[in-house]
Amino acid sequence: GEKPLRPNRTYWRQGVYLIWSPEAYCLVDSAVLDNKPQSILKITVPCCRKGFILLGQIVDHIDSLLEEWFPGLLETDISGEGGTLLKKYALYSFEDDQECQQILLDDLLDIAEEGDFLTCPTDRSNKISISRVAPDLVLVDLPRNIMLDINHLKLEQTPDFLLGDGGFASVYGATYKCREVAVKIFNKHVSQMHLHRLLRQELAVLSYLHHPSLVSLLAADFRPRMLVMELAPKGSLDLLLNLEKDHLNRTLQHRIALHVADGLRYLHSSMIIYRDMKPHNVLLFSLNPNSAIIAKIADYGIAQYCCRMGIKSSEGTPGFRAPEVAKGNVIYNHQADVYSFGLLLYDMITNGERISIGMKFPNDFDEMAVQGTLPDPVKDFNCSPWPGIQTLINDCLKQNPDDRPTASQVYDTLNSVELLCLKRRMIVPSNLTADCMVATNSICRKPRVWIGSGKRDKAQLSCLELDTDVPAVVNIEDNRILCLALVCVIGEEVNWVVAGTQSGHLWIVNTENVKSVHQLRKMSDSITCLFCTHHSKHSNEEHFLFVGTADGKLAIFKDTTVKYEDGAPLKVVDIGDISTPLICLSVSSTSEQVVFWASCGTKIVSLSSDFAVQKVIDTKTRSLKQQKYYSDGNIITMIIDKYIYLAKKDSHVVELWDKKSYKMSASIDCASILKNDTYSARVKALHLQKATCLWIGTGGGDILLLDLSTHQPILVIDKCCHSIRSMVTAQIEKGHLRTVMLILGNFYKDYDENNKQQSGLQSQLFVWDMNLPYEIQNLKKHTDMRREIIDKMRTGSLE
C-alpha cells in the first residue's frame, strides 16, 4: 500500500474540503437543489478508485452520525411522500455535458438488486454503471481482494449447514477456495436500505481493520448480501461454557481474556465502540493455551465509530450492557465495552452460571448486570479464588465509566504473569503481627499453613486451610512466637507443630486437634530457629528436631519426643554464645554423607551426622572489608544448595559462598535491581526453587525471582505488601499434587494521607503457583508470537 499522507484541509462554516492529490479529494458542503430551501448536504469526490473509497467512508460516517445523534430524521415521513424524513439522493447524468439528474438511493438500491446499470428511460441503449453513480451501494469502494469470486464458493442453505440464525441474518458452514468458512447471508427484510446499512456497518470494521483478535473477512458480495468469514472450529465461548466447561482451565481462561482484551483495545484505538461483548460473540479457534490464535471477536452489526463526544443510542444485549447504555438516551463512550468485558470475565470464571440463572429470570438478569450486584464467584458459585481476575472484574464493573480502566489498561493487567499465578490472598486471622510460618507436607491429610504471631505477653498460632480458607487460632500465654516447625512421625496419623517462643518455651500442637497443646523441656534462651529432618516414608533413618537458641546452643530432639510433656533433648551442643545467636538451620546430603548446617552470628557452621562441628566459615573477614557490599551484620537467613546463599541483618545483598573453598563467590545487590533505597531493599527471606530460580523477599515488600546461573532478574513483583516476613513451599492436592509458594507479609490497614502515617499492621498470606518462572517464559513466547502475526497483518504479507 501507499504511505498514508495528511490532506491539505480547508473548512468554513458550511463545508470542508480535503485534498491529498488530484485523484484523491472530497468536498462536503451545503447545497441548494431545484431552488428548494431545505437543508442539503452534498458530497463530491472524483470519479475514480480513490474517489469511490473516500465516498464510501464519508457516507458510512455520516450514516452512523445520523443513527446515533439524529435518529428522528430516519423515521418515516407520514405527512410527505413516504420513506424517511431525511432523503438521500445520488446525482448522475448519461452524458458528460448533460445536466445532473437525481434519484433516491432507495430506488437506486432496488434497481441495483436486479442489475448493474441505470438505464435511460428515453433511450434504453443509453446506460450508466451504478458503480459510478453510487459505488458504496454495490460495494466497489471496498478492497478488490475481498470481492467474492462466486465460482469458488460451495454453499448449501440447508438446516444441516446452518450454524446460527438471527433476526437479520443466517450463518452457514461452507467452503471457499478449498477452505472451510462461515457465510453470513442477510435475510430479506422490509427495508433494503436497512439491510444495506447492516452490511456496510460490519464491512466498515471487517474490511479495514486487521488483527489476530478480530474475525477475518475473506470475501463480500452484494447480490445476495453476504459476508464470507473464517470459520471458528471450536465454536463460540457460550457453547464451551454450556457444554464443555471441563476444558476451561485457568490458563485457557486467561488466554481467552487476553485475546479478547487485545482485540477490544485495537478496536478502541481505531475509534470503534463494539457494543455487543458477550460469550456468544467470542469465537474460539483453539483450546490449546499455547496457540497464538485462540479467541476472536465476531459480529460487528452494532459496532460504531465513536467520536470524542461519545454516542447515545441504546444498543447491545440485555444482561451484557453497561448501566449507562441500558438507561437509554445517555451519552456514553468506549468505557461501556469495558463494563461488558467485566461481565464476560465474570461469566468465564463462573462457567456461565449467571447466564443459566438469567434464562429463568430475564428481568433480574439485566438488572443485576446493570446494578453490578452479581453473586460472589467464590462464595456463591464455589469458584477457585483468583485475586487478580476478581479485582479486574470489580474495576471493570465500576458504575462510573471514568473509574473503569481503559481497554488498553485491561490488556496490560491481563498480560502479566502475576495475575495468572497469584492463586489467592488470605488475611491471617490474628490481630498480632506474624513473624513465621510452616506448611504441612504431602504426608498430611489437609493442606494447611501454620502462622506464628505475638507480642511481649501474648502469642497466637493461626492455622489456615489452603483449600477452604477455614481459619483456627490457638492462643498461648507466652511471649512472641519466633519460629515454627512441622514434625511428622512416620507410621502415625497425627502430626505436630512446634512453636518456639521468645521466652524459650517449645509449644507442641496436635495438627488434628488444635486444643491439644503441651510443652517440651524449656530452653536456656529465646528459640531463634527450628528444623526437622524429613525422609521418605520407607526410610529407616532416624528423624530429629533441631532447636537453635539466642545464646548459641543447638538442642537435638528425637522426633517422637514431641508427643510427650516435658520431653528432653538427646543432646545440646554449644556452637555460639550470647553475642552469636543460632539463627538458621539446614541440611544437605549426598550419596556419601549428610551434613547439617547452622548460622551463628556471622559464621556458617557445618556439623557431621553425629552433630560434631566439622567446619566453620567466617563471613566477616578482613579481606572482605575491601568489597563494595561488605556487611558485618549477623546472618538472618540462609539456604543450602550447590552454593550457600545468605543474607545479613539490614543488608540489601545476597551473598553466595562456595561450600568447598569456603570463599564468597558472588553477591547479588537487590537495591540496584530494584533501583530502590538500600533500606527498602534489605533482604528478609530467601527460597531456592531447585534448578530454576532464587526467590528473594525484601523489607520493602518486593519479591525478586533471579535466574540461578546468571543471577539476573526473571521477574520483579513490586510492593506485594509493606514487608516480606517468610517464604515456604506447600503441596496442595486437588485432583493432582501441586506445589505452591507461600509468602507471608505485613501491610498497613489504614493510611492517613494528611499526616502520611500508617497504622494497624495486618498480616497476609500470598499463595503463588510454583510454575511462575515457567509461566513467565510461556507468556513472553505467547505475546511474541502474536506480535509477529500483528506485524505481518500490518504489512499485508499474511496470507
LINSUL-V294156 format. One record per residue. N is the residue number from 1. RES is the residue in one letter. PHI is phi in radians with two decimals (* if undefined). PSI is psi in whole degrees, -180 to 180 (none if undefined). D_FIRST is the distance of its C-alpha to the first C-alpha in whole Angstrom. Layout:
N,RES,PHI,PSI,D_FIRST
N,RES,PHI,PSI,D_FIRST
This chain:
1,G,*,165,0
2,E,-1.36,154,4
3,K,-1.20,128,7
4,P,-1.14,137,9
5,L,-2.03,154,12
6,R,-1.47,137,15
7,P,-1.40,156,17
8,N,-1.32,134,20
9,R,-2.16,131,23
10,T,-2.25,132,26
11,Y,-2.50,154,28
12,W,-2.51,-174,32
13,R,-1.04,-33,34
14,Q,-2.14,21,33
15,G,-3.00,167,30
16,V,-2.51,141,26
17,Y,-2.25,123,24
18,L,-2.08,134,20
19,I,-2.39,128,19
20,W,-1.76,-41,15
21,S,-2.83,172,16
22,P,-1.00,-28,18
23,E,-1.78,10,16
24,A,-2.45,93,15
25,Y,-2.66,164,18
26,C,-2.61,144,20
27,L,-2.19,122,24
28,V,-2.11,113,26
29,D,-2.65,170,30
30,S,-1.34,153,33
31,A,-2.59,164,35
32,V,-2.12,125,38
33,L,-2.04,136,38
34,D,0.94,31,42
35,N,0.98,25,44
36,K,-1.57,141,43
37,P,-1.43,0,43
38,Q,-1.07,157,41
39,S,-1.29,123,38
40,I,-2.23,134,35
41,L,-1.92,125,31
42,K,-2.00,136,29
43,I,-2.03,125,26
44,T,-2.15,130,24
45,V,-2.42,161,21
46,P,-1.23,150,20
47,C,-1.48,76,21
48,C,-2.71,177,17
49,R,-0.97,-48,14
50,K,-1.17,-34,13
51,G,-1.13,-41,16
52,F,-1.03,-45,17
53,I,-1.08,-45,14
54,L,-1.07,-44,16
55,L,-1.05,-46,19
56,G,-1.01,-44,19
57,Q,-1.22,-39,18
58,I,-1.16,-46,21
59,V,-1.09,-44,23
60,D,-1.03,-41,22
61,H,-1.16,-45,23
62,I,-1.14,-41,26
63,D,-1.03,-43,27
64,S,-1.18,-37,27
65,L,-1.12,-42,29
66,L,-1.09,-46,32
67,E,-1.10,-36,32
68,E,-1.43,-44,32
69,W,-1.86,-24,34
70,F,-2.31,53,36
71,P,-1.08,-24,37
72,G,-1.08,-30,40
73,L,-1.21,-18,38
74,L,-1.69,3,37
75,E,-1.39,164,40
76,T,-1.19,135,42
77,D,-1.47,96,44
78,I,-1.25,-39,48
79,S,-1.40,-21,49
80,G,-1.69,-133,47
81,E,-1.62,12,46
82,G,1.49,-174,44
83,G,1.25,-167,41
84,T,-1.49,159,39
85,L,-1.04,-41,40
86,L,-1.52,124,37
87,K,-1.77,138,36
88,K,-2.03,127,33
89,Y,-2.14,152,32
90,A,-1.95,139,30
91,L,-1.75,141,31
92,Y,-2.71,163,31
93,S,-2.62,148,33
94,F,-1.44,-21,34
95,E,-2.20,152,34
96,D,-1.10,-36,32
97,D,-1.61,6,35
98,Q,-1.51,149,37
99,E,-1.22,143,37
100,C,-1.17,138,34
101,Q,-1.82,167,36
102,Q,-2.21,149,35
103,I,-2.45,137,35
104,L,-1.07,138,35
105,L,-1.05,-35,32
106,D,-1.05,-42,34
107,D,-1.20,-41,36
108,L,-1.13,-35,32
109,L,-1.13,-40,31
110,D,-1.09,-40,35
111,I,-1.17,-41,34
112,A,-1.15,-26,30
113,E,-1.10,-28,32
114,E,-1.73,-25,34
115,G,-2.95,-177,32
116,D,-1.69,-7,29
117,F,-2.18,151,31
118,L,-1.75,123,33
119,T,-1.83,140,36
120,C,-1.19,126,38
121,P,-1.15,-25,41
122,T,-1.63,-19,44
123,D,-2.46,96,42
124,R,-1.07,-20,40
125,S,-1.42,-13,39
126,N,-1.58,112,37
127,K,-2.29,157,33
128,I,-2.38,137,30
129,S,-1.18,132,27
130,I,-1.06,-29,27
131,S,-1.11,-22,23
132,R,-1.58,-20,23
133,V,-1.54,-48,26
134,A,-2.47,77,25
135,P,-1.01,-30,21
136,D,-1.21,-28,21
137,L,-1.11,-37,24
138,V,-1.90,15,23
139,L,1.19,17,20
140,V,-1.34,-5,18
141,D,-1.41,-11,16
142,L,-1.36,161,14
143,P,-0.94,136,11
144,R,-1.07,-32,13
145,N,-1.24,-10,13
146,I,-1.80,3,15
147,M,-1.28,133,18
148,L,-1.15,133,21
149,D,-1.74,98,23
150,I,-1.05,-25,26
151,N,-1.20,-20,28
152,H,-1.75,5,26
153,L,-1.78,124,28
154,K,-1.96,107,31
155,L,-2.33,131,32
156,E,-2.13,116,36
157,Q,-1.52,69,37
158,T,-2.16,160,40
159,P,-0.97,-29,41
160,D,-1.11,-29,41
161,F,-1.84,2,37
162,L,-1.26,123,37
163,L,-1.70,-31,35
164,G,-2.93,154,36
165,D,-2.43,129,37
166,G,-2.24,-175,37
167,G,-1.15,-34,38
168,F,-2.01,-12,35
169,A,-2.67,158,33
170,S,-2.17,148,34
171,V,-2.05,129,32
172,Y,-2.11,149,33
173,G,-1.38,137,32
174,A,-2.66,-175,31
175,T,-2.22,132,29
176,Y,-2.34,121,26
177,K,0.90,48,24
178,C,1.13,22,27
179,R,-2.18,137,26
180,E,-1.20,132,28
181,V,-2.40,169,27
182,A,-1.95,128,28
183,V,-1.95,120,28
184,K,-1.71,115,28
185,I,-1.91,124,30
186,F,-1.37,127,31
187,N,-1.24,152,35
188,K,-1.08,136,36
189,H,-2.38,162,37
190,V,-0.97,-46,39
191,S,-1.82,111,37
192,Q,-1.12,-33,34
193,M,-1.14,-35,32
194,H,-1.15,-43,32
195,L,-1.11,-40,31
196,H,-1.04,-42,28
197,R,-1.15,-40,27
198,L,-1.06,-44,28
199,L,-1.10,-48,25
200,R,-1.10,-36,23
201,Q,-1.10,-43,24
202,E,-1.21,-40,23
203,L,-1.15,-30,19
204,A,-1.03,-33,18
205,V,-1.56,-52,18
206,L,-1.16,-35,18
207,S,-1.51,-18,15
208,Y,-2.03,-19,13
209,L,-1.90,126,14
210,H,-2.23,121,14
211,H,-2.77,146,17
212,P,-1.14,-10,20
213,S,-1.78,5,22
214,L,-2.01,137,21
215,V,-1.04,134,22
216,S,-1.48,136,19
217,L,-1.53,128,18
218,L,-1.75,-33,19
219,A,-2.86,159,19
220,A,-2.50,153,21
221,D,-2.54,160,23
222,F,-1.77,-35,25
223,R,-2.16,102,28
224,P,-1.35,168,30
225,R,-1.22,118,27
226,M,-2.65,155,26
227,L,-2.17,130,24
228,V,-1.84,118,23
229,M,-2.20,163,23
230,E,-1.12,146,24
231,L,-1.63,134,27
232,A,-1.57,108,29
233,P,-1.14,-22,32
234,K,-1.77,9,34
235,G,1.34,-158,34
236,S,-1.77,163,34
237,L,-1.11,-35,35
238,D,-1.16,-32,38
239,L,-1.16,-41,39
240,L,-1.10,-42,39
241,L,-1.14,-34,42
242,N,-1.39,-42,44
243,L,-1.95,-34,44
244,E,-2.26,44,43
245,K,-1.14,-17,44
246,D,-1.12,-25,45
247,H,-1.29,-16,42
248,L,-1.55,74,41
249,N,-1.36,176,42
250,R,-1.10,-41,41
251,T,-1.14,-41,38
252,L,-1.16,-42,36
253,Q,-0.99,-44,37
254,H,-1.09,-46,36
255,R,-1.15,-40,32
256,I,-1.07,-47,32
257,A,-1.06,-42,32
258,L,-1.09,-44,30
259,H,-1.18,-41,27
260,V,-1.15,-42,28
261,A,-1.10,-36,28
262,D,-1.11,-43,25
263,G,-1.16,-40,23
264,L,-1.15,-42,25
265,R,-1.19,-32,24
266,Y,-1.17,-45,20
267,L,-1.03,-46,21
268,H,-1.12,-37,23
269,S,-1.17,-21,21
270,S,-1.67,14,19
271,M,1.16,26,22
272,I,-1.84,130,23
273,I,-1.80,131,26
274,Y,-1.43,-52,27
275,R,1.31,2,31
276,D,-2.46,43,32
277,M,-1.30,116,32
278,K,-2.83,162,35
279,P,-0.98,-33,35
280,H,-1.11,-28,35
281,N,-1.71,10,31
282,V,-1.85,113,30
283,L,-1.69,143,30
284,L,-1.92,129,31
285,F,-1.88,-15,29
286,S,-2.83,151,32
287,L,-1.92,13,35
288,N,-1.59,115,35
289,P,-1.04,-20,34
290,N,-1.53,-6,32
291,S,-1.25,143,30
292,A,-1.27,-28,26
293,I,-2.08,111,26
294,I,-2.07,-52,29
295,A,-2.26,143,28
296,K,-2.39,150,26
297,I,-1.49,134,26
298,A,-2.20,171,26
299,D,1.12,94,27
300,Y,-1.86,28,25
301,G,-1.05,-31,28
302,I,-2.06,11,29
303,A,-1.11,148,26
304,Q,-2.56,145,25
305,Y,-1.14,134,24
306,C,-2.15,110,26
307,C,-1.36,180,26
308,R,-1.09,-28,29
309,M,-1.21,-25,32
310,G,1.72,-169,31
311,I,-2.41,171,32
312,K,-2.41,-6,35
313,S,-1.26,140,36
314,S,-1.48,85,38
315,E,-1.84,174,35
316,G,1.90,175,35
317,T,-1.76,126,38
318,P,-0.93,137,41
319,G,1.65,-12,42
320,F,-2.25,13,39
321,R,-1.82,157,38
322,A,-1.32,154,39
323,P,-1.02,-37,42
324,E,-1.20,-27,40
325,V,-1.36,-43,38
326,A,-1.12,-32,42
327,K,-1.09,-37,44
328,G,1.42,149,42
329,N,0.97,31,41
330,V,-2.16,137,40
331,I,-1.29,131,37
332,Y,-2.41,173,35
333,N,-2.42,-159,32
334,H,-1.00,-24,30
335,Q,-1.14,-18,33
336,A,-1.11,-37,34
337,D,-1.12,-35,32
338,V,-1.15,-39,33
339,Y,-1.05,-48,37
340,S,-1.09,-35,35
341,F,-1.15,-37,34
342,G,-1.05,-40,37
343,L,-1.15,-38,39
344,L,-1.08,-45,37
345,L,-1.04,-45,38
346,Y,-1.03,-46,41
347,D,-1.13,-33,41
348,M,-1.21,-47,40
349,I,-1.33,-19,43
350,T,-1.74,10,45
351,N,0.97,36,44
352,G,1.28,18,44
353,E,-1.01,-40,47
354,R,-1.05,-40,47
355,I,-1.20,-41,45
356,S,-1.06,-44,48
357,I,-1.17,-39,50
358,G,-1.11,-30,48
359,M,-1.09,-33,48
360,K,-1.44,-33,52
361,F,-2.25,75,52
362,P,-1.04,-36,49
363,N,-1.15,-45,50
364,D,-1.13,-32,51
365,F,-1.00,-51,47
366,D,-1.23,-40,46
367,E,-1.09,-45,48
368,M,-1.12,-39,48
369,A,-1.16,-43,44
370,V,-1.19,-41,44
371,Q,-1.37,-17,47
372,G,1.29,17,46
373,T,-1.64,62,49
374,L,-1.53,149,48
375,P,-1.03,148,51
376,D,-1.18,126,51
377,P,-1.02,-39,49
378,V,-1.40,-50,51
379,K,-1.28,-44,54
380,D,-1.60,-29,54
381,F,-1.99,6,52
382,N,1.01,35,53
383,C,-1.39,153,49
384,S,-1.18,139,49
385,P,-1.03,145,49
386,W,-2.59,83,45
387,P,-0.92,-46,46
388,G,-1.09,-44,42
389,I,-1.23,-40,41
390,Q,-1.06,-42,44
391,T,-1.14,-43,43
392,L,-1.11,-42,39
393,I,-1.02,-48,40
394,N,-1.05,-39,43
395,D,-1.17,-42,40
396,C,-1.17,-30,38
397,L,-1.62,19,41
398,K,-1.10,139,42
399,Q,-1.15,-38,43
400,N,-1.46,118,42
401,P,-0.97,-34,38
402,D,-1.20,-20,38
403,D,-1.49,-11,40
404,R,-1.43,152,37
405,P,-1.22,159,35
406,T,-1.35,166,31
407,A,-1.05,-35,29
408,S,-1.16,-41,27
409,Q,-1.18,-37,31
410,V,-1.06,-45,32
411,Y,-1.06,-46,29
412,D,-1.06,-39,31
413,T,-1.12,-44,34
414,L,-1.21,-31,33
415,N,-1.47,42,32
416,S,-2.31,135,35
417,V,-1.21,-23,37
418,E,-1.07,-43,40
419,L,-1.08,-39,40
420,L,-1.25,-37,40
421,C,-1.80,-11,43
422,L,-1.39,107,45
423,K,-1.39,-35,47
424,R,-2.94,160,49
425,R,-2.12,130,51
426,M,-2.25,130,55
427,I,-1.37,131,57
428,V,-1.27,125,61
429,P,-1.36,56,63
430,S,-2.48,142,66
431,N,-1.57,8,66
432,L,-1.87,154,67
433,T,-1.25,130,65
434,A,-1.42,143,64
435,D,-2.06,-28,64
436,C,-2.68,167,64
437,M,-2.73,163,63
438,V,-2.53,144,63
439,A,-1.98,151,62
440,T,-1.22,160,63
441,N,-1.96,-171,62
442,S,-1.17,-19,62
443,I,-1.23,-33,66
444,C,-1.25,154,66
445,R,-1.29,-36,66
446,K,-2.18,142,63
447,P,-1.31,112,60
448,R,-2.33,160,62
449,V,-2.27,137,62
450,W,-1.90,132,65
451,I,-2.18,129,64
452,G,-1.72,130,67
453,S,-2.33,171,67
454,G,2.84,179,70
455,K,-2.56,-165,72
456,R,-0.96,-42,76
457,D,-2.09,15,78
458,K,-2.65,139,75
459,A,-2.27,147,73
460,Q,-2.37,139,71
461,L,-2.04,114,69
462,S,-1.77,142,66
463,C,-2.12,128,65
464,L,-2.09,129,62
465,E,-1.46,122,61
466,L,-1.23,-21,57
467,D,-1.47,-35,57
468,T,-2.07,-10,58
469,D,1.24,7,59
470,V,-1.28,121,62
471,P,-1.72,158,64
472,A,-2.50,144,68
473,V,-2.24,130,69
474,V,-1.92,118,73
475,N,-1.54,133,74
476,I,-2.19,128,77
477,E,-1.37,87,79
478,D,-2.89,-175,78
479,N,-1.42,-173,76
480,R,-0.94,143,72
481,I,-1.47,121,71
482,L,-1.71,-25,69
483,C,-2.74,158,68
484,L,-2.39,154,68
485,A,-2.56,154,68
486,L,-1.92,129,68
487,V,-1.98,118,71
488,C,-1.91,111,71
489,V,-1.50,120,74
490,I,-1.06,134,74
491,G,1.58,-6,76
492,E,-2.06,146,76
493,E,-1.36,-26,74
494,V,-1.53,136,74
495,N,-1.99,163,72
496,W,-2.29,140,73
497,V,-1.79,130,71
498,V,-1.84,127,73
499,A,-2.03,122,72
500,G,-1.75,131,74
501,T,-1.93,170,75
502,Q,-1.14,-26,75
503,S,-1.49,-2,79
504,G,1.66,7,79
505,H,-1.49,149,79
506,L,-2.03,104,78
507,W,-1.62,137,77
508,I,-2.01,125,76
509,V,-2.12,130,75
510,N,-1.26,123,75
511,T,-1.19,-22,71
512,E,-1.60,-20,72
513,N,-2.46,92,75
514,V,-1.14,-14,74
515,K,-1.39,-13,77
516,S,-1.50,100,79
517,V,-2.26,133,79
518,H,-2.54,-179,81
519,Q,-2.18,151,81
520,L,-1.57,-180,82
521,R,-1.02,135,84
522,K,-1.18,142,83
523,M,-1.56,170,82
524,S,-1.34,-16,83
525,D,-2.72,-177,80
526,S,-0.95,142,77
527,I,-1.43,114,75
528,T,-1.76,-21,72
529,C,-2.79,152,70
530,L,-2.36,145,70
531,F,-2.66,133,69
532,C,-2.09,131,70
533,T,-1.34,139,70
534,H,-2.25,127,68
535,H,-2.07,-179,68
536,S,-1.23,163,68
537,K,-1.02,-30,70
538,H,-1.67,5,72
539,S,-1.30,142,72
540,N,-1.63,-4,76
541,E,-1.22,150,75
542,E,-1.30,151,77
543,H,-1.91,145,75
544,F,-2.30,152,75
545,L,-1.89,121,74
546,F,-1.73,136,74
547,V,-2.20,120,75
548,G,-1.80,145,74
549,T,-2.14,166,76
550,A,-1.21,-17,76
551,D,-1.72,21,79
552,G,1.42,15,77
553,K,-1.66,150,79
554,L,-2.11,116,77
555,A,-1.79,135,79
556,I,-2.00,122,79
557,F,-1.96,146,79
558,K,-1.23,145,79
559,D,-1.04,-34,77
560,T,-1.21,-16,80
561,T,-1.11,-27,81
562,V,-1.11,-15,79
563,K,-1.33,-14,81
564,Y,-2.03,141,84
565,E,-1.07,136,85
566,D,1.04,30,86
567,G,-1.05,138,84
568,A,-1.81,154,85
569,P,-1.30,154,83
570,L,-1.19,-37,84
571,K,-2.77,148,83
572,V,-2.19,125,83
573,V,-1.96,131,81
574,D,-1.49,116,81
575,I,-1.95,-43,78
576,G,-2.18,-153,78
577,D,-2.56,-167,80
578,I,-1.05,-27,79
579,S,-1.61,-11,77
580,T,-2.24,79,75
581,P,-1.15,152,74
582,L,-1.50,112,73
583,I,-1.86,-41,69
584,C,-2.15,143,67
585,L,-2.31,140,68
586,S,-2.73,177,66
587,V,-2.51,145,67
588,S,-2.32,148,65
589,S,-2.44,146,66
590,T,-2.17,-179,66
591,S,-1.14,-22,68
592,E,-1.63,-37,71
593,Q,-2.69,161,71
594,V,-1.92,129,70
595,V,-2.08,129,70
596,F,-1.67,141,70
597,W,-2.15,146,69
598,A,-2.51,151,70
599,S,-1.94,134,69
600,C,-2.34,104,72
601,G,1.14,-119,71
602,T,-1.76,6,69
603,K,-1.78,147,70
604,I,-1.86,129,69
605,V,-2.10,132,71
606,S,-1.87,140,71
607,L,-2.10,145,74
608,S,-1.36,177,75
609,S,-1.14,-20,76
610,D,-1.72,16,80
611,F,1.24,21,78
612,A,-1.50,144,79
613,V,-1.19,123,77
614,Q,-1.67,-49,76
615,K,-2.57,146,74
616,V,-2.17,125,73
617,I,-1.90,119,70
618,D,-1.62,118,70
619,T,-1.53,2,66
620,K,-2.06,82,68
621,T,-2.02,160,69
622,R,-1.08,-39,70
623,S,-1.14,-29,67
624,L,-1.35,-15,64
625,K,-1.07,-24,65
626,Q,-1.33,-17,63
627,Q,-1.28,150,60
628,K,-1.06,-41,58
629,Y,-1.83,30,58
630,Y,-1.07,136,61
631,S,-2.40,135,63
632,D,-1.84,16,67
633,G,-1.29,164,66
634,N,-1.25,148,67
635,I,-1.19,131,65
636,I,-1.97,-20,64
637,T,-2.63,143,62
638,M,-2.69,139,61
639,I,-2.32,148,60
640,I,-1.98,128,61
641,D,-2.55,-133,59
642,K,-1.07,-39,58
643,Y,-2.00,170,58
644,I,-1.70,120,60
645,Y,-1.78,130,58
646,L,-2.56,158,60
647,A,-2.38,151,59
648,K,-1.95,164,62
649,K,-0.97,128,63
650,D,1.08,18,61
651,S,-1.75,144,59
652,H,-1.72,15,55
653,V,-2.06,138,55
654,V,-1.72,125,55
655,E,-1.74,141,57
656,L,-1.96,123,57
657,W,-2.04,137,61
658,D,-1.40,128,61
659,K,-1.25,-22,64
660,K,-1.60,-47,65
661,S,-1.51,-14,65
662,Y,1.08,29,66
663,K,-2.10,154,64
664,M,-1.27,124,61
665,S,-1.75,-22,58
666,A,-2.88,167,55
667,S,-2.51,150,54
668,I,-2.12,118,51
669,D,-1.63,105,51
670,C,-1.22,-30,50
671,A,-1.11,-40,50
672,S,-1.27,-33,47
673,I,-1.17,-44,45
674,L,-1.40,-13,45
675,K,0.90,50,45
676,N,-2.27,170,48
677,D,-1.23,155,52
678,T,-1.15,-29,54
679,Y,-1.21,-47,56
680,S,-1.14,-29,53
681,A,-1.57,5,52
682,R,-1.11,138,56
683,V,-1.42,130,56
684,K,-2.01,-27,58
685,A,-2.65,147,57
686,L,-2.29,146,55
687,H,-2.61,135,55
688,L,-1.83,120,53
689,Q,-1.58,112,51
690,K,-0.79,125,52
691,A,0.98,19,50
692,T,-2.23,-69,47
693,C,-2.78,167,47
694,L,-1.87,126,50
695,W,-1.66,133,50
696,I,-2.23,130,51
697,G,-1.93,137,52
698,T,-1.96,166,53
699,G,-1.19,-18,55
700,G,-1.59,4,52
701,G,1.51,11,51
702,D,-1.58,151,48
703,I,-2.09,129,48
704,L,-2.02,137,46
705,L,-2.00,120,45
706,L,-2.02,140,46
707,D,-1.12,132,45
708,L,-1.17,-33,48
709,S,-1.47,-38,47
710,T,-1.78,-17,45
711,H,1.09,19,47
712,Q,-1.56,149,43
713,P,-1.18,131,42
714,I,-1.52,-38,40
715,L,-2.75,142,40
716,V,-2.14,121,42
717,I,-1.78,108,43
718,D,-1.34,137,44
719,K,0.77,55,47
720,C,-1.04,-35,48
721,C,-2.81,-169,51
722,H,-1.29,-40,54
723,S,-2.75,137,55
724,I,-1.48,137,55
725,R,-1.93,-38,58
726,S,-2.77,155,58
727,M,-2.37,127,56
728,V,-2.50,161,57
729,T,-1.79,155,56
730,A,-2.51,160,57
731,Q,-1.98,125,57
732,I,-1.88,126,56
733,E,-1.89,107,56
734,K,-2.44,90,55
735,G,1.54,-57,54
736,H,-2.57,158,54
737,L,-1.19,128,55
738,R,-2.30,138,52
739,T,-1.69,135,53
740,V,-2.16,156,52
741,M,-1.75,125,52
742,L,-1.77,126,54
743,I,-2.13,121,54
744,L,-1.69,127,56
745,G,-2.47,163,56
746,N,-1.99,147,57
747,F,-2.52,159,56
748,Y,-1.58,128,57
749,K,-1.25,-36,57
750,D,-2.12,142,58
751,Y,-2.39,119,56
752,D,-1.51,108,58
753,E,-1.11,-36,55
754,N,-1.22,-47,57
755,N,-1.66,-1,60
756,K,0.95,40,57
757,Q,-2.00,144,59
758,Q,-1.93,148,59
759,S,-2.64,166,61
760,G,1.23,65,62
761,L,-1.18,127,61
762,Q,-2.19,144,60
763,S,-1.73,146,59
764,Q,-2.44,145,56
765,L,-1.95,128,55
766,F,-1.86,129,52
767,V,-1.90,112,51
768,W,-1.92,142,48
769,D,-1.21,129,47
770,M,-1.22,-9,48
771,N,-1.37,4,44
772,L,-0.83,-49,43
773,P,-1.05,-37,42
774,Y,-1.30,-37,40
775,E,-1.14,-31,38
776,I,-1.03,-48,37
777,Q,-1.12,-44,36
778,N,-1.08,-45,35
779,L,-1.18,-39,33
780,K,-1.11,-45,31
781,K,-1.06,-41,30
782,H,-1.11,-49,29
783,T,-1.20,-33,27
784,D,-1.12,-42,25
785,M,-1.06,-44,24
786,R,-1.20,-35,22
787,R,-1.11,-38,21
788,E,-1.09,-42,19
789,I,-1.13,-43,18
790,I,-1.06,-43,16
791,D,-1.10,-41,15
792,K,-1.14,-41,13
793,M,-1.11,-38,12
794,R,-1.14,-39,10
795,T,-1.51,-4,8
796,G,1.34,14,8
797,S,-1.65,-3,11
798,L,-1.30,130,14
799,E,-1.35,none,16
